[in-house]
Amino acid sequence: MCPSTASKGYWIVFKIIIAFTSLLSVLGSSAIIYMIMRSRKNRLKHLHNRLLLCMSAIDILYSGALAFSTAPIPKDTYCTYGNIGNAESCTAQGFLVQIGFSVPLYNMMLCIYYMARVCLKIDEKTIASKYERLMHAIALVPPFIAGVLGVVFDLFQSRLVFCWFADECRFSDRGCGDEEG
C-alpha cells in the first residue's frame, strides 16, 4: 500500500526544490571553506575555524547526497518518481545522509566552544589542547558508526524522498512477508 498519492507534478516540483536548496547549502559551505582557507596567516590556527571547516566539508557531502533526491532509489521501488538507481546507489546516499548528522553535532561543539570562551572565560589554547579531539570524536564517531552499520547490515532503503534507514519491504515489490514460515 502506497501512503503517498502525490502526482508526477508534485514530485517534479519537490525534486527542483530539494536540488535548489541543496545547491545553496553546498555553495554556502564552500564559501565558508574558501574564507577559512584563503587566510594564510590564521587559516587553521583557531579551534572555531577547524570545527567550522569540518562541519562545512561534511555539509557539502550531505547536501550533495540530498541533491540527488529520489534518483538513487532502486527502480523497483514504488510510491516515488524519478527513481533510477539500484541498491548500491541507495546505500551510498543513505551513508552520506547518515554522515550528515555530524553537522548538527559540530554545531553543538561550536556552541560549547563559544560558551566556554565567552561565559566561562576559558582560553582557546586550553580548550583546544584538552577538548578538541573529544569535540571531533563526539561529532564524527556516532554518525560514522551508524553509517557503517547501515552499510554492513544493508539497512539503507527508500524513504520515498531519499535513501536512509528504512524497512526494505515497505515500498518495494520484493514480496516481503509473503513467505510462510
Accessible surface in RSA format (square Angstrom, percent):
REM  Atomic radii and reference values for relative SASA: ProtOr
REM  Chains: A
REM  Algorithm: Lee & Richards
REM  Probe-radius: 1.40
REM  Slices: 20
REM RES _ NUM      All-atoms   Total-Side   Main-Chain    Non-polar    All polar
REM                ABS   REL    ABS   REL    ABS   REL    ABS   REL    ABS   REL
RES MET A   1   203.94 105.6 151.43 100.2  52.52 125.0 139.07 118.2  64.88  86.0
RES CYS A   2    40.79  30.9  27.67  30.9  13.12  30.8  21.73  55.1  19.06  20.6
RES PRO A   3    81.13  59.1  42.60  38.8  38.54 140.1  53.33  44.0  27.80 172.8
RES SER A   4    30.79  26.0  14.50  19.4  16.29  37.5  14.59  31.1  16.20  22.7
RES THR A   5   138.12  98.2 102.67 104.1  35.45  84.5  77.44 104.0  60.68  91.7
RES ALA A   6    38.88  35.8   8.30  12.8  30.58  69.6  18.55  26.1  20.34  53.9
RES SER A   7    70.94  59.9  58.60  78.2  12.34  28.4  52.59 112.0  18.35  25.7
RES LYS A   8   124.82  60.9 115.33  70.8   9.49  22.6  61.94  55.8  62.88  67.0
RES GLY A   9    39.26  48.4   0.00   N/A  39.26  48.4  34.40  94.4   4.86  10.9
RES TYR A  10   115.08  53.7 105.60  60.1   9.48  24.7  77.82  58.5  37.25  45.9
RES TRP A  11    13.62   5.5  13.62   6.6   0.00   0.0   8.03   4.3   5.58   9.1
RES ILE A  12    71.01  40.4  70.05  52.2   0.96   2.3  70.86  51.0   0.16   0.4
RES VAL A  13    85.87  56.5  85.43  77.3   0.44   1.1  85.87  74.6   0.00   0.0
RES PHE A  14    42.75  21.4  40.42  25.0   2.33   6.1  42.64  25.8   0.11   0.3
RES LYS A  15    45.73  22.3  43.54  26.7   2.20   5.2  39.29  35.4   6.44   6.9
RES ILE A  16   110.03  62.6 106.14  79.1   3.89   9.4 109.22  78.7   0.81   2.2
RES ILE A  17    95.69  54.5  93.70  69.8   1.99   4.8  95.69  68.9   0.00   0.0
RES ILE A  18    44.13  25.1  44.13  32.9   0.00   0.0  44.13  31.8   0.00   0.0
RES ALA A  19    42.97  39.5  39.21  60.5   3.76   8.6  39.64  55.8   3.33   8.8
RES PHE A  20   116.08  58.1 112.38  69.6   3.70   9.6 116.04  70.4   0.04   0.1
RES THR A  21    68.01  48.4  62.33  63.2   5.68  13.5  52.88  71.0  15.13  22.9
RES SER A  22     8.31   7.0   4.67   6.2   3.64   8.4   3.43   7.3   4.88   6.8
RES LEU A  23    94.40  52.6  91.64  65.6   2.76   6.9  94.39  66.3   0.00   0.0
RES LEU A  24    91.11  50.7  83.30  59.6   7.81  19.6  83.63  58.7   7.48  20.1
RES SER A  25    39.03  33.0  26.91  35.9  12.13  27.9  27.44  58.4  11.59  16.2
RES VAL A  26    34.38  22.6  34.38  31.1   0.00   0.0  34.38  29.9   0.00   0.0
RES LEU A  27   100.07  55.7  95.23  68.1   4.84  12.2  95.63  67.2   4.44  11.9
RES GLY A  28    35.26  43.5   0.00   N/A  35.26  43.5  33.65  92.3   1.61   3.6
RES SER A  29     9.30   7.9   7.64  10.2   1.66   3.8   0.09   0.2   9.21  12.9
RES SER A  30    45.57  38.5  39.57  52.8   6.00  13.8  30.44  64.8  15.13  21.2
RES ALA A  31    44.90  41.3  39.01  60.2   5.90  13.4  44.26  62.3   0.65   1.7
RES ILE A  32    53.26  30.3  53.16  39.6   0.09   0.2  53.19  38.3   0.06   0.2
RES ILE A  33    39.70  22.6  39.70  29.6   0.00   0.0  39.70  28.6   0.00   0.0
RES TYR A  34   141.54  66.1 137.05  78.0   4.49  11.7 100.93  75.9  40.60  50.1
RES MET A  35    99.87  51.7  91.39  60.5   8.48  20.2  55.93  47.6  43.94  58.2
RES ILE A  36    12.92   7.4   8.55   6.4   4.37  10.5  12.45   9.0   0.47   1.3
RES MET A  37    68.54  35.5  63.24  41.9   5.30  12.6  63.10  53.6   5.44   7.2
RES ARG A  38   150.77  63.3 121.09  61.7  29.68  70.7  38.57  52.7 112.20  68.0
RES SER A  39    41.27  34.9  32.89  43.9   8.38  19.3  31.77  67.6   9.50  13.3
RES ARG A  40   211.52  88.8 185.95  94.8  25.57  60.9  60.29  82.4 151.23  91.7
RES LYS A  41   184.35  89.9 157.35  96.5  26.99  64.3 109.28  98.4  75.06  80.0
RES ASN A  42    59.31  40.9  59.06  57.1   0.25   0.6   6.91  16.6  52.40  50.6
RES ARG A  43    87.14  36.6  86.03  43.9   1.11   2.7  20.06  27.4  67.08  40.7
RES LEU A  44    66.47  37.0  56.64  40.5   9.82  24.7  57.98  40.7   8.49  22.8
RES LYS A  45   142.45  69.5 114.70  70.4  27.75  66.1  74.57  67.1  67.87  72.3
RES HIS A  46    52.46  28.7  52.46  36.5   0.00   0.0  36.75  37.9  15.71  18.3
RES LEU A  47     0.18   0.1   0.00   0.0   0.18   0.4   0.00   0.0   0.18   0.5
RES HIS A  48    47.40  25.9  47.33  32.9   0.07   0.2  27.18  28.0  20.21  23.5
RES ASN A  49    24.61  17.0  24.61  23.8   0.00   0.0   0.00   0.0  24.61  23.8
RES ARG A  50    54.19  22.8  53.83  27.4   0.36   0.9  31.96  43.7  22.22  13.5
RES LEU A  51     0.00   0.0   0.00   0.0   0.00   0.0   0.00   0.0   0.00   0.0
RES LEU A  52    46.97  26.2  46.97  33.6   0.00   0.0  46.97  33.0   0.00   0.0
RES LEU A  53    36.55  20.4  36.55  26.1   0.00   0.0  36.55  25.7   0.00   0.0
RES CYS A  54    39.66  30.0  35.73  39.8   3.93   9.2   6.05  15.3  33.61  36.2
RES MET A  55    31.56  16.3  31.56  20.9   0.00   0.0  31.14  26.5   0.41   0.5
RES SER A  56     2.37   2.0   1.14   1.5   1.22   2.8   1.22   2.6   1.14   1.6
RES ALA A  57    44.03  40.5  40.11  61.9   3.93   8.9  41.57  58.5   2.46   6.5
RES ILE A  58    15.85   9.0  15.84  11.8   0.01   0.0  15.84  11.4   0.01   0.0
RES ASP A  59    20.70  14.5  20.70  20.6   0.00   0.0   6.20  14.6  14.50  14.5
RES ILE A  60    48.42  27.6  46.97  35.0   1.46   3.5  46.97  33.8   1.46   3.9
RES LEU A  61    89.78  50.0  86.62  62.0   3.16   7.9  89.09  62.6   0.69   1.8
RES TYR A  62    62.92  29.4  62.72  35.7   0.21   0.5  26.26  19.7  36.66  45.2
RES SER A  63     5.06   4.3   4.47   6.0   0.59   1.3   1.09   2.3   3.97   5.6
RES GLY A  64    23.26  28.7   0.00   N/A  23.26  28.7  22.99  63.1   0.27   0.6
RES ALA A  65     5.30   4.9   0.03   0.1   5.27  12.0   4.10   5.8   1.21   3.2
RES LEU A  66    32.34  18.0  32.17  23.0   0.17   0.4  32.17  22.6   0.17   0.5
RES ALA A  67    36.36  33.4  24.61  38.0  11.76  26.7  24.94  35.1  11.42  30.3
RES PHE A  68   130.30  65.2 123.94  76.8   6.37  16.6 128.58  78.0   1.72   4.9
RES SER A  69     2.59   2.2   1.30   1.7   1.29   3.0   2.59   5.5   0.00   0.0
RES THR A  70     0.00   0.0   0.00   0.0   0.00   0.0   0.00   0.0   0.00   0.0
RES ALA A  71    22.14  20.4  21.14  32.6   1.00   2.3  21.39  30.1   0.75   2.0
RES PRO A  72    14.88  10.8  11.84  10.8   3.05  11.1  14.87  12.3   0.01   0.1
RES ILE A  73     0.00   0.0   0.00   0.0   0.00   0.0   0.00   0.0   0.00   0.0
RES PRO A  74    11.22   8.2  11.22  10.2   0.00   0.0  11.22   9.3   0.00   0.0
RES LYS A  75   154.82  75.5 132.83  81.5  21.98  52.3  76.04  68.4  78.77  83.9
RES ASP A  76    64.04  44.9  50.97  50.7  13.07  30.9  43.19 101.6  20.85  20.8
RES THR A  77    10.71   7.6   3.67   3.7   7.04  16.8   1.16   1.6   9.55  14.4
RES TYR A  78    71.47  33.4  67.01  38.1   4.46  11.6  56.29  42.3  15.19  18.7
RES CYS A  79    18.36  13.9   0.00   0.0  18.36  43.2  11.42  28.9   6.95   7.5
RES THR A  80    22.28  15.8   0.00   0.0  22.28  53.1   0.71   1.0  21.57  32.6
RES TYR A  81    75.85  35.4  74.07  42.1   1.78   4.6  49.38  37.1  26.46  32.6
RES GLY A  82    25.69  31.7   0.00   N/A  25.69  31.7  18.35  50.4   7.33  16.4
RES ASN A  83    21.55  14.9  10.98  10.6  10.57  25.5   0.00   0.0  21.55  20.8
RES ILE A  84   126.07  71.7 112.45  83.8  13.62  32.8 112.45  81.0  13.62  37.0
RES GLY A  85    12.62  15.6   0.00   N/A  12.62  15.6   9.68  26.6   2.94   6.6
RES ASN A  86    79.42  54.8  76.58  74.0   2.85   6.9  28.29  68.1  51.14  49.4
RES ALA A  87    53.55  49.2  46.96  72.5   6.59  15.0  49.43  69.6   4.12  10.9
RES GLU A  88   126.63  72.7 119.06  90.1   7.57  18.0  68.99 133.4  57.64  47.1
RES SER A  89    38.16  32.2  28.88  38.5   9.28  21.4  35.87  76.4   2.29   3.2
RES CYS A  90     1.74   1.3   1.74   1.9   0.00   0.0   1.06   2.7   0.69   0.7
RES THR A  91    25.86  18.4  25.86  26.2   0.00   0.0  19.45  26.1   6.41   9.7
RES ALA A  92    54.74  50.3  46.72  72.1   8.02  18.2  54.28  76.4   0.46   1.2
RES GLN A  93     6.34   3.5   3.35   2.4   2.99   7.1   5.79  12.3   0.55   0.4
RES GLY A  94     0.00   0.0   0.00   N/A   0.00   0.0   0.00   0.0   0.00   0.0
RES PHE A  95    47.03  23.5  47.03  29.1   0.00   0.0  47.03  28.5   0.00   0.0
RES LEU A  96    53.49  29.8  53.35  38.2   0.14   0.3  53.35  37.5   0.14   0.4
RES VAL A  97     4.66   3.1   4.66   4.2   0.00   0.0   4.66   4.1   0.00   0.0
RES GLN A  98    15.08   8.4  15.08  11.0   0.00   0.0   0.00   0.0  15.08  11.4
RES ILE A  99    18.32  10.4  18.32  13.7   0.00   0.0  18.32  13.2   0.00   0.0
RES GLY A 100     3.23   4.0   0.00   N/A   3.23   4.0   0.45   1.2   2.78   6.2
RES PHE A 101    87.23  43.6  85.23  52.8   2.00   5.2  86.59  52.5   0.64   1.8
RES SER A 102     0.77   0.6   0.77   1.0   0.00   0.0   0.00   0.0   0.77   1.1
RES VAL A 103    30.18  19.9  30.18  27.3   0.00   0.0  30.18  26.2   0.00   0.0
RES PRO A 104    75.62  55.1  66.92  61.0   8.70  31.6  70.14  57.9   5.48  34.1
RES LEU A 105    47.15  26.3  47.15  33.7   0.00   0.0  47.15  33.1   0.00   0.0
RES TYR A 106     0.00   0.0   0.00   0.0   0.00   0.0   0.00   0.0   0.00   0.0
RES ASN A 107    78.48  54.1  78.48  75.8   0.00   0.0   6.82  16.4  71.66  69.3
RES MET A 108    80.58  41.7  75.28  49.8   5.30  12.6  43.43  36.9  37.15  49.2
RES MET A 109     3.10   1.6   3.10   2.0   0.00   0.0   1.13   1.0   1.96   2.6
RES LEU A 110    17.04   9.5  17.04  12.2   0.00   0.0  17.04  12.0   0.00   0.0
RES CYS A 111    77.05  58.3  67.58  75.4   9.47  22.3  28.21  71.5  48.83  52.7
RES ILE A 112    74.29  42.3  73.30  54.6   0.98   2.4  74.29  53.5   0.00   0.0
RES TYR A 113     5.54   2.6   5.43   3.1   0.10   0.3   0.86   0.6   4.68   5.8
RES TYR A 114   104.74  48.9 103.90  59.1   0.85   2.2  82.17  61.8  22.57  27.8
RES MET A 115    95.61  49.5  89.99  59.6   5.62  13.4  54.85  46.6  40.76  54.0
RES ALA A 116     9.19   8.5   9.19  14.2   0.00   0.0   9.19  12.9   0.00   0.0
RES ARG A 117    90.67  38.1  80.65  41.1  10.02  23.9   7.38  10.1  83.29  50.5
RES VAL A 118    98.11  64.6  91.45  82.8   6.66  16.0  96.57  83.9   1.54   4.2
RES CYS A 119    89.68  67.8  60.02  66.9  29.65  69.7  22.31  56.5  67.37  72.6
RES LEU A 120   104.80  58.4  82.53  59.0  22.27  56.0  86.11  60.5  18.70  50.3
RES LYS A 121   166.66  81.3 138.05  84.7  28.61  68.1 105.21  94.7  61.45  65.5
RES ILE A 122    52.71  30.0  48.61  36.2   4.10   9.9  52.71  38.0   0.00   0.0
RES ASP A 123    78.90  55.3  71.06  70.7   7.84  18.5  30.07  70.8  48.83  48.7
RES GLU A 124    27.13  15.6  27.13  20.5   0.00   0.0  15.56  30.1  11.56   9.4
RES LYS A 125   164.69  80.3 160.60  98.5   4.09   9.7 105.27  94.8  59.42  63.3
RES THR A 126    49.16  35.0  45.25  45.9   3.91   9.3  25.36  34.1  23.79  36.0
RES ILE A 127     3.87   2.2   3.87   2.9   0.00   0.0   3.87   2.8   0.00   0.0
RES ALA A 128    22.83  21.0  15.46  23.9   7.37  16.8  15.61  22.0   7.22  19.1
RES SER A 129    96.05  81.2  53.44  71.3  42.60  98.1  53.10 113.1  42.95  60.2
RES LYS A 130   141.67  69.1 110.24  67.6  31.43  74.8  64.53  58.1  77.13  82.2
RES TYR A 131   100.94  47.1 100.88  57.4   0.06   0.1  61.17  46.0  39.77  49.0
RES GLU A 132    28.72  16.5  28.24  21.4   0.48   1.1   8.41  16.3  20.31  16.6
RES ARG A 133   217.29  91.2 207.94 106.0   9.35  22.3  82.54 112.8 134.74  81.7
RES LEU A 134    99.42  55.4  94.24  67.4   5.18  13.0  97.47  68.5   1.95   5.3
RES MET A 135     8.83   4.6   8.83   5.8   0.00   0.0   8.83   7.5   0.00   0.0
RES HIS A 136    36.60  20.0  36.60  25.4   0.01   0.0  29.87  30.8   6.74   7.8
RES ALA A 137    40.81  37.5  34.52  53.3   6.29  14.3  39.31  55.4   1.50   4.0
RES ILE A 138    65.08  37.0  61.23  45.6   3.85   9.3  64.91  46.7   0.17   0.4
RES ALA A 139     0.00   0.0   0.00   0.0   0.00   0.0   0.00   0.0   0.00   0.0
RES LEU A 140    68.11  37.9  66.84  47.8   1.27   3.2  66.84  46.9   1.27   3.4
RES VAL A 141    70.32  46.3  68.82  62.3   1.51   3.6  70.32  61.1   0.00   0.0
RES PRO A 142    71.84  52.4  61.29  55.9  10.54  38.3  67.68  55.9   4.16  25.8
RES PRO A 143     4.02   2.9   2.61   2.4   1.41   5.1   3.76   3.1   0.26   1.6
RES PHE A 144   107.75  53.9 107.75  66.7   0.00   0.0 107.75  65.3   0.00   0.0
RES ILE A 145    91.82  52.3  90.31  67.3   1.51   3.6  91.73  66.1   0.09   0.3
RES ALA A 146    28.95  26.6  25.19  38.9   3.75   8.5  28.28  39.8   0.67   1.8
RES GLY A 147     0.00   0.0   0.00   N/A   0.00   0.0   0.00   0.0   0.00   0.0
RES VAL A 148    54.88  36.1  54.43  49.3   0.45   1.1  54.88  47.7   0.00   0.0
RES LEU A 149    84.24  46.9  84.24  60.3   0.00   0.0  84.24  59.2   0.00   0.0
RES GLY A 150     0.23   0.3   0.00   N/A   0.23   0.3   0.00   0.0   0.23   0.5
RES VAL A 151    66.12  43.5  54.52  49.4  11.60  28.0  54.52  47.4  11.60  31.5
RES VAL A 152    98.85  65.0  68.95  62.4  29.90  72.0  74.83  65.0  24.02  65.2
RES PHE A 153   129.56  64.8 110.90  68.7  18.67  48.6 115.93  70.3  13.64  39.0
RES ASP A 154    82.59  57.9  73.83  73.5   8.76  20.7  29.35  69.1  53.24  53.1
RES LEU A 155    77.25  43.0  75.89  54.3   1.36   3.4  77.09  54.1   0.16   0.4
RES PHE A 156     3.79   1.9   0.09   0.1   3.70   9.6   0.09   0.1   3.70  10.6
RES GLN A 157    17.81  10.0  16.95  12.4   0.86   2.0   4.74  10.1  13.07   9.9
RES SER A 158     8.78   7.4   4.83   6.4   3.95   9.1   4.83  10.3   3.95   5.5
RES ARG A 159   101.49  42.6  87.02  44.4  14.47  34.4   9.42  12.9  92.07  55.8
RES LEU A 160    30.30  16.9  30.30  21.7   0.00   0.0  30.30  21.3   0.00   0.0
RES VAL A 161    38.83  25.6  37.23  33.7   1.60   3.9  37.23  32.3   1.60   4.3
RES PHE A 162    51.56  25.8  51.56  31.9   0.00   0.0  51.56  31.3   0.00   0.0
RES CYS A 163     0.00   0.0   0.00   0.0   0.00   0.0   0.00   0.0   0.00   0.0
RES TRP A 164    63.04  25.3  63.04  30.5   0.00   0.0  63.04  33.6   0.00   0.0
RES PHE A 165    53.38  26.7  49.88  30.9   3.51   9.1  50.32  30.5   3.06   8.8
RES ALA A 166    24.46  22.5   3.06   4.7  21.40  48.7  11.54  16.3  12.92  34.2
RES ASP A 167    89.93  63.0  73.88  73.5  16.05  37.9  33.59  79.0  56.34  56.2
RES GLU A 168    75.37  43.3  69.76  52.8   5.61  13.3  11.07  21.4  64.30  52.5
RES CYS A 169    48.86  37.0  34.72  38.7  14.14  33.2  15.02  38.1  33.84  36.5
RES ARG A 170   130.02  54.6 116.07  59.2  13.95  33.2  35.14  48.0  94.88  57.5
RES PHE A 171     9.72   4.9   7.32   4.5   2.39   6.2   7.81   4.7   1.91   5.5
RES SER A 172    12.18  10.3   2.50   3.3   9.68  22.3   2.32   4.9   9.86  13.8
RES ASP A 173   110.12  77.1  79.02  78.7  31.10  73.5  34.10  80.3  76.01  75.8
RES ARG A 174    93.14  39.1  59.35  30.3  33.79  80.5  39.69  54.2  53.45  32.4
RES GLY A 175    28.34  35.0   0.00   N/A  28.34  35.0  24.91  68.4   3.43   7.7
RES CYS A 176    46.24  35.0  18.72  20.9  27.52  64.7  10.70  27.1  35.54  38.3
RES GLY A 177    73.04  90.1   0.00   N/A  73.04  90.1  39.97 109.7  33.08  74.1
RES ASP A 178   112.83  79.0  84.35  84.0  28.48  67.3  33.75  79.4  79.08  78.9
RES GLU A 179   131.32  75.4 106.13  80.3  25.19  60.0  70.23 135.8  61.09  49.9
RES GLU A 180   176.83 101.5 140.98 106.7  35.85  85.4  58.29 112.7 118.54  96.8
RES GLY A 181   123.20 151.9   0.00   N/A 123.20 151.9  60.27 165.4  62.93 140.9
END  Absolute sums over single chains surface
CHAIN  1 A    10776.2       9136.9       1639.2       7196.6       3579.6
END  Absolute sums over all chains
TOTAL         10776.2       9136.9       1639.2       7196.6       3579.6
